[in-house]
Amino acid sequence: MAKKHSTKYPGVRYREHPTRKHGVQFDKYFIIRYTLDGKRYEEALGWASDGWSAENASEELARLKRAQRTGEGPQTLAEAREQEKARREAEEQRKKQEEINAITFNQFWKDTYFPQAKLHKTERTYITENSYFEHWIKPEIGEKPFKNISAWDLERIKKNMFDANKTPKTIQHVLAIIRQVFNKAYVFGLYSGQNPVQNIKKPKSDNRRIRFLTYDEAEKLLEELQKRSLDLHDMALLALHCGPRAGEIFGLTWKDIDFERELITLRHTKNNHVRHVPMTDRVKDMLKSREFTKNSELVFPAQNGGKRKEISNAFERAITGLGWNKGVEDARQKIVFHTLRHTCASWLVMAGVPLYTVKEYLGHQQISQTERYAHLAPDSLQQATTALNNMGKKKNKSKIVNLE
């Protein structure tokens, strides 16, 4: 162990470095000694080459002794260093929090939310979300930090959209996007307050489709689609007879087709719940006729062999050719590909299939989604009314007992 040398300052000692020099002398490492509460302490300060000297070592010792007398400030070097460490950490945390508080909605959208949306959402969805962001969200709150965005800002966005005659459903969608961004920022530790969307009253809307096809209209549509696209015709037939969504059709593989049990397994569903639907005779014949696609895993592959992303605009051209959407302003009355799923549900209810069965058939999460078709089963409702009426007509004859 290196020898320790005394200095002219009481309680200050040093040891020399065996080889390294500081100036003409060997570098010195200063140490102070003192007693606190009956316990002797010896604590290191540092090298002369780092700026320490016997004199300022003595000053540091005097400061510690003064703190020991007054009780103000750190009384040992270890305590002083711990406090300094805590101060630096607090300062770093403060600066970090300031950086977090300065992150704007626009910055988080570009750096985090939108890149993740492109990874986890369909192309159509993230393109739509970005369009809503550019047109409605960014102009109002894009340059604001999260902590400065209030319910009042969101009310202004809502008003702007109302003034532009945007539908309640579109306004709900924009508010939902904002809510998702705030939730994502919360997960990343960039926002800790209440989600301001919770304080916004959502505009009520009823976008449930009213229009469904009659049997004759369905045949006319299939004939029109047959002229334009065999794939589109076959997907439309499947939607009409089995009720899958377009995305569920796009993800359908040959492994999901069970001709022996006459079942179709839908795996890529909206709510991620696998369901099985029976195939009608026409659907079975159609699927067997598509064996030319069996070189692909998908039943309805895109032209490049990959998975389809959207319904071809040939469907809209077919509807236009039939003249069915001409002059129709109410979106609920317009015929789109999803109308075929709605038509399937309507036909099932009209045929007397119980609503719960229809719910399972279509993959609705809640029975309330299926109950909107209840009015299409008038016979069932009439049976209930008749049963109640008959109950009123029954007369119970009581026996009279002569107590006399």
C-alpha positions as CSV (number, residue, x, y, z in Angstrom):
1,M,0.0,0.0,0.0
2,A,1.3,3.5,-1.0
3,K,2.7,5.6,1.9
4,K,0.5,8.5,3.1
5,H,2.1,11.8,3.8
6,S,0.9,14.6,6.1
7,T,0.5,18.2,5.0
8,K,0.6,21.5,6.9
9,Y,-3.2,21.3,7.0
10,P,-4.6,19.2,9.9
11,G,-6.6,16.2,8.7
12,V,-5.3,16.5,5.1
13,R,-3.0,13.8,3.7
14,Y,-1.8,12.5,0.4
15,R,-0.1,9.6,-1.4
16,E,2.1,9.9,-4.5
17,H,1.6,8.1,-7.8
18,P,4.6,5.8,-8.3
19,T,5.4,7.0,-11.9
20,R,3.0,9.6,-13.1
21,K,4.1,13.2,-12.6
22,H,2.1,16.4,-12.2
23,G,4.5,19.2,-13.1
24,V,7.9,18.5,-11.6
25,Q,6.5,16.4,-8.8
26,F,4.8,13.1,-8.7
27,D,1.1,13.3,-8.9
28,K,-0.6,13.5,-5.5
29,Y,-3.9,11.9,-4.4
30,F,-5.5,13.9,-1.5
31,I,-7.3,12.3,1.4
32,I,-9.1,13.9,4.4
33,R,-9.6,12.5,7.9
34,Y,-12.2,13.5,10.5
35,T,-14.3,12.2,13.3
36,L,-18.1,12.2,13.2
37,D,-20.3,10.9,16.1
38,G,-17.3,9.2,17.6
39,K,-16.5,7.4,14.3
40,R,-13.3,8.1,12.3
41,Y,-13.7,8.7,8.6
42,E,-11.0,8.8,5.9
43,E,-12.4,9.8,2.5
44,A,-10.6,10.3,-0.8
45,L,-10.9,13.6,-2.8
46,G,-8.9,13.2,-5.9
47,W,-5.6,13.8,-7.8
48,A,-3.6,17.0,-8.1
49,S,-3.8,16.5,-11.8
50,D,-7.6,16.8,-11.5
51,G,-7.3,20.1,-9.7
52,W,-7.1,19.1,-6.1
53,S,-4.5,20.7,-3.7
54,A,-3.8,20.5,0.0
55,E,-5.4,23.9,0.4
56,N,-8.7,23.2,-1.2
57,A,-8.8,19.8,0.4
58,S,-8.5,21.7,3.7
59,E,-11.4,23.9,2.6
60,E,-13.5,20.9,1.8
61,L,-12.8,19.4,5.3
62,A,-13.7,22.8,6.9
63,R,-17.0,22.8,5.0
64,L,-17.8,19.3,6.2
65,K,-17.0,20.2,9.8
66,R,-19.2,23.3,9.6
67,A,-22.1,21.2,8.3
68,Q,-21.5,18.8,11.2
69,R,-21.8,21.7,13.7
70,T,-24.8,23.4,12.1
71,G,-26.6,20.3,10.7
72,E,-27.0,22.0,7.4
73,G,-25.7,20.3,4.3
74,P,-23.9,16.9,3.7
75,Q,-21.7,15.9,6.6
76,T,-19.6,13.4,4.8
77,L,-18.1,13.2,1.3
78,A,-20.1,10.1,0.6
79,E,-23.3,12.0,1.5
80,A,-22.2,15.0,-0.6
81,R,-21.6,12.7,-3.6
82,E,-24.9,11.0,-3.1
83,Q,-26.7,14.3,-3.1
84,E,-24.8,15.5,-6.2
85,K,-25.7,12.2,-7.9
86,A,-29.4,12.7,-7.0
87,R,-29.2,16.3,-8.2
88,R,-27.8,15.3,-11.6
89,E,-30.3,12.5,-12.0
90,A,-33.2,14.9,-11.2
91,E,-31.8,17.4,-13.7
92,E,-31.5,14.7,-16.4
93,Q,-35.1,13.6,-15.6
94,R,-36.3,17.2,-15.8
95,K,-34.7,17.7,-19.2
96,K,-36.1,14.4,-20.4
97,Q,-39.5,15.4,-19.3
98,E,-39.2,18.7,-21.0
99,E,-38.3,16.9,-24.2
100,I,-41.3,14.6,-23.8
101,N,-43.6,17.6,-23.1
102,A,-42.4,19.2,-26.3
103,I,-43.4,16.3,-28.5
104,T,-46.2,17.4,-30.8
105,F,-49.1,15.4,-32.1
106,N,-47.6,15.8,-35.6
107,Q,-44.2,14.5,-34.6
108,F,-45.6,11.5,-32.8
109,W,-47.8,10.7,-35.8
110,K,-44.9,10.8,-38.3
111,D,-42.3,9.0,-36.1
112,T,-44.4,6.4,-34.4
113,Y,-48.2,6.1,-35.0
114,F,-48.3,6.1,-38.8
115,P,-45.3,3.8,-39.3
116,Q,-46.9,1.3,-37.0
117,A,-50.3,1.7,-38.7
118,K,-48.6,0.8,-42.0
119,L,-47.3,-2.4,-40.4
120,H,-50.5,-3.6,-38.6
121,K,-53.4,-2.1,-40.6
122,T,-54.7,-2.7,-44.1
123,E,-53.5,-0.4,-46.8
124,R,-56.9,1.1,-47.3
125,T,-57.2,1.8,-43.5
126,Y,-53.9,3.6,-43.0
127,I,-54.3,5.6,-46.2
128,T,-57.8,6.7,-45.0
129,E,-56.4,7.6,-41.5
130,N,-53.6,9.6,-43.0
131,S,-56.0,11.5,-45.2
132,Y,-58.2,12.4,-42.2
133,F,-55.1,13.4,-40.3
134,E,-53.9,15.8,-43.1
135,H,-57.3,17.3,-43.7
136,W,-58.9,17.6,-40.2
137,I,-56.5,16.8,-37.4
138,K,-53.1,18.3,-38.4
139,P,-54.5,21.9,-39.1
140,E,-55.9,22.1,-35.6
141,I,-53.6,20.2,-33.2
142,G,-50.7,19.0,-35.3
143,E,-48.2,21.4,-33.9
144,K,-49.5,21.2,-30.3
145,P,-47.8,19.1,-27.6
146,F,-50.0,16.4,-26.2
147,K,-50.3,18.1,-22.8
148,N,-51.6,21.3,-24.5
149,I,-54.4,19.6,-26.5
150,S,-57.8,20.0,-24.8
151,A,-61.4,18.9,-25.4
152,W,-62.0,22.4,-26.8
153,D,-59.5,21.7,-29.6
154,L,-61.4,18.5,-30.5
155,E,-64.7,20.2,-30.4
156,R,-63.3,22.6,-33.0
157,I,-62.3,19.7,-35.2
158,K,-65.8,18.3,-34.8
159,K,-67.4,21.6,-35.7
160,N,-65.2,22.1,-38.8
161,M,-66.3,18.7,-40.0
162,F,-70.0,19.4,-39.3
163,D,-69.6,22.7,-41.3
164,A,-68.1,20.7,-44.2
165,N,-71.2,18.4,-44.1
166,K,-69.2,15.4,-43.1
167,T,-71.2,12.4,-41.9
168,P,-71.4,11.6,-38.2
169,K,-69.7,8.3,-39.0
170,T,-66.7,10.1,-40.5
171,I,-66.5,12.4,-37.5
172,Q,-66.6,9.4,-35.2
173,H,-63.8,7.9,-37.2
174,V,-61.6,11.0,-36.8
175,L,-62.2,11.1,-33.1
176,A,-61.4,7.4,-32.8
177,I,-58.1,8.1,-34.6
178,I,-57.2,10.8,-32.1
179,R,-58.2,8.6,-29.2
180,Q,-55.9,5.8,-30.6
181,V,-53.0,8.2,-30.9
182,F,-53.4,9.4,-27.3
183,N,-53.6,5.8,-26.1
184,K,-50.4,4.9,-28.0
185,A,-48.6,7.9,-26.6
186,Y,-49.7,6.9,-23.1
187,V,-48.3,3.4,-23.7
188,F,-44.9,4.9,-24.8
189,G,-44.8,7.1,-21.7
190,L,-45.2,10.3,-23.6
191,Y,-48.5,11.3,-22.1
192,S,-49.9,10.7,-18.7
193,G,-53.1,12.7,-18.5
194,Q,-56.7,11.8,-19.3
195,N,-57.5,11.1,-22.9
196,P,-59.4,14.3,-24.0
197,V,-61.6,12.3,-26.5
198,Q,-63.4,10.9,-23.4
199,N,-64.9,14.3,-22.8
200,I,-66.3,14.7,-26.4
201,K,-69.9,13.8,-27.1
202,K,-69.8,11.6,-30.2
203,P,-72.3,12.5,-33.0
204,K,-74.9,9.8,-33.4
205,S,-75.1,8.0,-36.7
206,D,-76.9,5.1,-38.2
207,N,-74.8,3.7,-41.1
208,R,-76.4,0.3,-41.0
209,R,-77.3,-0.8,-44.5
210,I,-81.0,-0.9,-45.3
211,R,-80.8,-2.0,-48.9
212,F,-80.6,-5.7,-49.7
213,L,-81.1,-7.6,-52.9
214,T,-84.1,-9.6,-53.9
215,Y,-83.5,-13.0,-55.4
216,D,-84.1,-11.7,-58.9
217,E,-81.7,-8.8,-58.3
218,A,-79.1,-11.1,-57.0
219,E,-79.3,-13.2,-60.2
220,K,-79.1,-10.1,-62.4
221,L,-76.0,-8.9,-60.5
222,L,-74.3,-12.3,-60.9
223,E,-75.1,-12.4,-64.6
224,E,-73.6,-8.9,-65.0
225,L,-70.5,-9.8,-63.0
226,Q,-70.0,-13.0,-65.0
227,K,-69.6,-10.8,-68.1
228,R,-66.9,-8.7,-66.4
229,S,-64.9,-11.0,-64.1
230,L,-65.2,-14.6,-63.2
231,D,-63.4,-14.0,-59.9
232,L,-65.7,-11.2,-59.0
233,H,-68.8,-13.3,-59.9
234,D,-67.5,-16.2,-57.7
235,M,-66.7,-14.0,-54.7
236,A,-70.1,-12.3,-55.0
237,L,-71.9,-15.8,-55.1
238,L,-69.9,-16.8,-52.0
239,A,-70.9,-13.5,-50.2
240,L,-74.5,-13.9,-51.1
241,H,-74.8,-17.6,-50.0
242,C,-72.4,-17.7,-47.0
243,G,-72.1,-14.1,-45.8
244,P,-68.3,-13.7,-45.4
245,R,-66.8,-10.2,-45.5
246,A,-64.6,-9.2,-48.4
247,G,-61.4,-9.5,-46.2
248,E,-62.5,-13.0,-45.1
249,I,-62.9,-14.0,-48.8
250,F,-59.5,-12.6,-49.7
251,G,-57.8,-14.7,-47.0
252,L,-59.6,-18.0,-47.8
253,T,-57.2,-20.8,-48.6
254,W,-57.9,-24.3,-50.1
255,K,-57.1,-25.8,-46.7
256,D,-60.2,-24.0,-45.5
257,I,-62.4,-25.8,-47.9
258,D,-63.9,-29.1,-46.7
259,F,-65.9,-30.6,-49.6
260,E,-66.6,-33.8,-47.7
261,R,-68.3,-32.0,-44.8
262,E,-69.4,-29.2,-47.0
263,L,-67.9,-26.6,-44.7
264,I,-65.9,-23.4,-45.2
265,T,-63.6,-22.3,-42.4
266,L,-63.1,-18.6,-42.1
267,R,-59.9,-17.8,-40.2
268,H,-59.0,-14.2,-41.1
269,T,-62.1,-12.7,-39.5
270,K,-62.7,-9.2,-38.3
271,N,-62.8,-10.2,-34.6
272,N,-60.1,-12.9,-35.0
273,H,-62.7,-15.7,-34.1
274,V,-62.5,-18.6,-36.4
275,R,-65.9,-19.7,-37.6
276,H,-67.3,-22.4,-39.9
277,V,-70.1,-21.8,-42.5
278,P,-71.9,-24.5,-44.6
279,M,-71.6,-24.2,-48.3
280,T,-74.7,-24.3,-50.5
281,D,-74.9,-26.5,-53.6
282,R,-74.1,-23.6,-55.9
283,V,-71.1,-22.5,-53.8
284,K,-69.8,-26.1,-53.7
285,D,-70.1,-26.3,-57.5
286,M,-68.5,-22.9,-57.9
287,L,-65.5,-23.9,-55.7
288,K,-65.0,-27.2,-57.5
289,S,-65.0,-25.3,-60.8
290,R,-62.1,-23.1,-59.4
291,E,-59.6,-25.9,-59.3
292,F,-57.6,-24.0,-61.9
293,T,-56.4,-21.8,-58.9
294,K,-55.2,-24.7,-56.9
295,N,-51.6,-24.0,-57.9
296,S,-52.0,-21.1,-55.4
297,E,-52.7,-21.5,-51.7
298,L,-55.4,-18.9,-52.0
299,V,-58.8,-19.6,-53.4
300,F,-59.1,-16.1,-54.9
301,P,-55.5,-15.0,-55.5
302,A,-54.8,-11.6,-57.0
303,Q,-53.3,-11.4,-60.5
304,N,-49.8,-11.4,-59.1
305,G,-50.6,-14.5,-57.1
306,G,-50.7,-12.6,-53.8
307,K,-53.5,-11.8,-51.4
308,R,-56.1,-9.3,-52.7
309,K,-56.4,-6.0,-50.9
310,E,-59.7,-4.7,-52.2
311,I,-62.7,-5.5,-54.4
312,S,-62.1,-4.6,-58.0
313,N,-63.8,-1.5,-59.3
314,A,-65.5,-3.8,-61.8
315,F,-68.1,-4.3,-59.2
316,E,-69.0,-0.7,-59.1
317,R,-69.1,-0.6,-62.9
318,A,-71.5,-3.5,-62.8
319,I,-73.8,-1.7,-60.4
320,T,-73.6,1.4,-62.6
321,G,-74.4,-0.7,-65.6
322,L,-77.5,-1.9,-63.9
323,G,-78.4,1.6,-62.8
324,W,-79.1,0.7,-59.2
325,N,-77.2,3.4,-57.5
326,K,-78.3,6.2,-59.8
327,G,-79.7,9.2,-57.9
328,V,-79.3,7.4,-54.5
329,E,-78.0,9.9,-51.9
330,D,-78.3,7.9,-48.7
331,A,-75.2,5.7,-48.4
332,R,-77.2,3.1,-46.5
333,Q,-79.3,2.6,-49.6
334,K,-76.4,2.3,-52.0
335,I,-75.3,-1.2,-53.2
336,V,-71.7,-2.0,-52.5
337,F,-70.0,-5.4,-52.1
338,H,-70.9,-5.4,-48.4
339,T,-74.5,-5.3,-49.4
340,L,-74.2,-9.0,-50.4
341,R,-73.3,-10.0,-46.8
342,H,-76.3,-7.9,-45.7
343,T,-78.5,-9.6,-48.3
344,C,-77.4,-13.0,-47.0
345,A,-78.4,-12.1,-43.5
346,S,-81.7,-10.7,-44.6
347,W,-82.5,-13.8,-46.6
348,L,-81.7,-16.1,-43.7
349,V,-84.0,-14.2,-41.3
350,M,-86.8,-14.0,-43.9
351,A,-86.5,-17.8,-44.3
352,G,-87.2,-18.2,-40.5
353,V,-83.7,-18.9,-39.3
354,P,-83.4,-17.8,-35.6
355,L,-81.5,-14.6,-35.0
356,Y,-79.0,-16.4,-32.8
357,T,-78.2,-18.8,-35.6
358,V,-77.8,-15.9,-38.0
359,K,-75.5,-14.2,-35.5
360,E,-73.2,-17.3,-35.4
361,Y,-73.4,-17.6,-39.2
362,L,-72.2,-14.1,-39.8
363,G,-69.8,-13.9,-37.0
364,H,-71.4,-11.0,-35.2
365,Q,-69.8,-10.4,-31.7
366,Q,-73.1,-9.2,-30.2
367,I,-76.7,-10.2,-30.8
368,S,-77.6,-6.5,-31.1
369,Q,-75.8,-6.5,-34.4
370,T,-78.1,-9.2,-35.7
371,E,-81.3,-7.8,-34.1
372,R,-81.5,-5.1,-36.8
373,Y,-82.8,-7.9,-39.1
374,A,-85.6,-8.9,-36.8
375,H,-88.2,-6.8,-38.7
376,L,-87.7,-9.1,-41.7
377,A,-89.3,-12.0,-39.8
378,P,-92.9,-10.8,-39.6
379,D,-94.3,-14.4,-39.4
380,S,-92.3,-15.0,-36.2
381,L,-93.6,-11.8,-34.6
382,Q,-97.1,-12.6,-35.7
383,Q,-96.9,-16.0,-34.1
384,A,-95.9,-14.4,-30.8
385,T,-98.8,-12.0,-31.1
386,T,-101.2,-14.8,-31.9
387,A,-100.0,-16.8,-28.9
388,L,-100.7,-13.8,-26.6
389,N,-104.1,-13.2,-28.1
390,N,-105.1,-16.9,-27.6
391,M,-104.1,-16.7,-23.9
392,G,-106.7,-14.0,-23.4
393,K,-109.4,-16.0,-25.0
394,K,-109.0,-19.0,-22.7
395,K,-111.6,-19.0,-19.9
396,N,-111.1,-20.9,-16.8
397,K,-114.4,-22.4,-15.5
398,S,-114.6,-22.5,-11.7
399,K,-116.7,-25.0,-9.8
400,I,-119.2,-23.4,-7.5
401,V,-119.6,-25.1,-4.1
402,N,-122.8,-24.6,-2.1
403,L,-121.6,-24.0,1.4
404,E,-125.1,-24.1,2.7
